[in-house]
Amino acid sequence: MKKVLLALPLLLSSPVYAVQCKVDLENEIHLNGERLEIVQTSGDKAVIDSDNNLLIHGEKIELSRDQQQAVEQYRDSLNDYLPRAKQIAQDGLALANDIVDDVAQSFDAPEAFESVKQAMQQFYADIEARYYQNGDLVLPADSFGSLSETWSEDFEKAKAIFNEEFITSAFNAMSEKMQAESGINLTEMANSMTELKERIAERLKQHSAEVEEQTEAFCDSLDQMAEQEQQLHNKIPALKDYQVFTI
């Protein structure tokens, strides 16, 4: 039983939070799927709207057809790639819920661990709220560089939340099961817990490999976008003061 309780929080130390991309953010950006805003520390901003118009300091910059195609591709790339980090986190939450359901089934108590799932859901929602404002994904300057430290602190908190909720739920479920079943076979239960631990460990191993691959692909995509941005600045020099990526 103790081995199972110790194995589950390993999910919270996924390599996605250890991998650091070479690319960081020079200026703050706002994304909502259609619109891109690049905001300097002074508050000045460049905007690429859904019609591929470019506005700097609120003034529209006349663009050629080739320049409009370049800003469209750039905006679409950012809106496509940057939210992928959110999907990686959501995949982790989905796996955590599946594992909790697996444990609950082993106790014949499908509802016993709902508080665990709710606590983890709230944890992820609180983190997501940091980066989303009125439907926009908002990433401050230098946010990638500080992300590793921030996530490390967050996940220490998450593990504490998870352990408290999970252990409480597990022992409540165990007590109810023992009360309901006279003469419970502790040896059989221990064997079941060992099998469950091994099954969970294998799923975590597979997930860790998948997340590491996804994270490396995400970082590679940032490198590609940094190159795309340099090409964009060559075509539209007015955007050079609104650089997003720095290596």
ZALOBA-444600 format. One line per field, with one value per residue (C-alpha): residue number from 1; residue in one letter; x, y, z. Coordinates in steps of 0.02 Angstrom, whole numbers. Each point is the difference from the previous one (the first is absolute). Layout:
! ZALOBA-444600
i <- (NUM|...)
aa <- (a|...)
east <- (X|...)
north <- (Y|...)
up <- (Z|...)
This chain:
! ZALOBA-444600
i <- (1|2|3|4|5|6|7|8|9|10|11|12|13|14|15|16|17|18|19|20|21|22|23|24|25|26|27|28|29|30|31|32|33|34|35|36|37|38|39|40|41|42|43|44|45|46|47|48|49|50|51|52|53|54|55|56|57|58|59|60|61|62|63|64|65|66|67|68|69|70|71|72|73|74|75|76|77|78|79|80|81|82|83|84|85|86|87|88|89|90|91|92|93|94|95|96|97|98|99|100|101|102|103|104|105|106|107|108|109|110|111|112|113|114|115|116|117|118|119|120|121|122|123|124|125|126|127|128|129|130|131|132|133|134|135|136|137|138|139|140|141|142|143|144|145|146|147|148|149|150|151|152|153|154|155|156|157|158|159|160|161|162|163|164|165|166|167|168|169|170|171|172|173|174|175|176|177|178|179|180|181|182|183|184|185|186|187|188|189|190|191|192|193|194|195|196|197|198|199|200|201|202|203|204|205|206|207|208|209|210|211|212|213|214|215|216|217|218|219|220|221|222|223|224|225|226|227|228|229|230|231|232|233|234|235|236|237|238|239|240|241|242|243|244|245|246|247)
aa <- (m|k|k|v|l|l|a|l|p|l|l|l|s|s|p|v|y|a|v|q|c|k|v|d|l|e|n|e|i|h|l|n|g|e|r|l|e|i|v|q|t|s|g|d|k|a|v|i|d|s|d|n|n|l|l|i|h|g|e|k|i|e|l|s|r|d|q|q|q|a|v|e|q|y|r|d|s|l|n|d|y|l|p|r|a|k|q|i|a|q|d|g|l|a|l|a|n|d|i|v|d|d|v|a|q|s|f|d|a|p|e|a|f|e|s|v|k|q|a|m|q|q|f|y|a|d|i|e|a|r|y|y|q|n|g|d|l|v|l|p|a|d|s|f|g|s|l|s|e|t|w|s|e|d|f|e|k|a|k|a|i|f|n|e|e|f|i|t|s|a|f|n|a|m|s|e|k|m|q|a|e|s|g|i|n|l|t|e|m|a|n|s|m|t|e|l|k|e|r|i|a|e|r|l|k|q|h|s|a|e|v|e|e|q|t|e|a|f|c|d|s|l|d|q|m|a|e|q|e|q|q|l|h|n|k|i|p|a|l|k|d|y|q|v|f|t|i)
east <- (0|138|90|-154|-21|181|-6|-145|79|140|-120|28|185|-21|152|-101|42|185|31|46|-9|143|-124|-80|-119|68|-169|-169|-122|-190|-82|-182|3|-29|91|180|61|183|18|160|39|-44|-176|23|-69|-4|-161|-33|-188|-105|0|191|6|153|-22|145|-37|-180|47|-28|156|-30|57|29|-84|162|16|-180|32|155|-94|-141|118|90|-161|-68|162|-4|-184|31|158|2|-165|71|81|-176|-47|151|-58|-179|63|87|-160|-98|127|-8|-190|14|121|-110|-148|107|39|-182|-53|124|-89|-172|-34|-22|-52|125|136|-103|76|173|-54|-85|154|113|-123|-1|189|14|-138|93|159|-93|-79|174|24|-176|-85|-173|29|173|159|118|185|111|176|132|-138|82|160|-89|-123|105|18|-183|-62|116|-79|-175|23|67|-166|-93|82|-50|-180|-4|75|-117|-156|53|56|-157|-110|99|-12|-184|-32|105|-95|-168|57|62|-161|-104|101|21|158|85|149|146|120|-113|-18|189|21|-130|88|167|-78|-81|166|87|-139|8|190|-6|-129|104|155|-91|-73|169|76|-145|10|188|-25|-140|103|151|-112|-74|174|51|-154|52|169|-90|-113|149|72|-168|-4|170|-63|-155|106|101|-161|-77|137|-130|-25|182|-38|-134|104|-85|137|176|129)
north <- (0|121|-39|48|161|45|-48|111|170|-45|61|175|1|-20|48|136|111|-39|31|179|73|102|132|128|146|175|87|-46|-78|-21|-135|-48|-109|143|152|26|142|32|117|90|42|181|-56|33|-142|-75|-88|-124|-22|-137|94|3|186|64|141|79|133|-14|52|-115|-47|-22|-172|-79|-165|-93|88|-41|-184|7|75|-125|-148|71|33|-173|-84|83|-40|-180|-43|97|-69|-177|14|10|-162|-89|51|-53|-170|-18|43|-126|-136|45|-18|-169|-63|59|-89|-157|9|34|-153|-107|55|-30|181|100|161|-7|100|140|124|-44|33|162|61|-36|80|157|1|-3|130|117|-16|25|158|76|-8|35|169|24|-145|58|-100|127|-43|132|40|-125|-119|-156|33|6|-138|-143|80|52|-173|-81|103|-32|-187|-11|77|-118|-153|57|26|-166|-100|74|-29|-170|-76|59|-72|-162|-38|46|-119|-135|18|-13|-152|-89|38|-65|-160|-109|-101|102|-86|117|-107|10|188|21|-96|109|157|-62|-36|171|84|-87|49|181|4|-62|132|136|-60|5|171|72|-57|76|165|12|-26|129|126|-20|23|156|74|-43|91|154|-3|-7|145|104|-27|43|159|54|-23|102|142|2|26|122|99|94|-159|-15|97|-128|-157|-148|-130|12|-140)
up <- (0|46|-163|-100|96|-34|-184|-51|36|-122|-132|65|-41|-188|-105|-87|146|-3|-184|-39|-175|-69|-56|117|-23|-30|18|72|-120|-3|-107|-24|-155|-121|67|56|110|39|149|51|182|-42|-47|-185|-104|-173|-52|-140|-13|-79|-168|-2|34|94|124|95|131|-61|-176|-148|-97|-185|-56|-168|-41|37|169|44|-37|111|150|-24|5|151|97|-43|54|170|25|-50|96|163|69|-21|172|71|-89|75|174|-38|-57|168|92|-104|42|186|-6|-89|132|142|-83|-12|185|43|-99|96|160|-76|44|-162|88|144|-88|-76|123|-68|-179|49|94|-149|-121|107|6|-190|-16|119|-103|-164|69|15|-187|-64|13|-75|-118|-55|30|80|13|84|-58|63|56|-73|96|168|-41|68|172|5|-46|126|139|-66|-7|176|48|-116|75|174|-57|-92|143|130|-103|-67|164|89|-137|-9|185|6|-144|83|163|-86|-98|156|92|-145|-25|152|0|-136|-79|34|-102|-152|24|13|-162|-84|60|-66|-170|1|43|-145|-120|55|-10|-181|-48|80|-92|-166|38|50|-165|-97|94|-25|-186|-7|97|-112|-152|81|29|-178|-64|98|-87|-167|48|53|-174|-78|102|-65|-178|44|68|-160|-96|125|90|103|102|54|159|40|2|85|8|65|0)
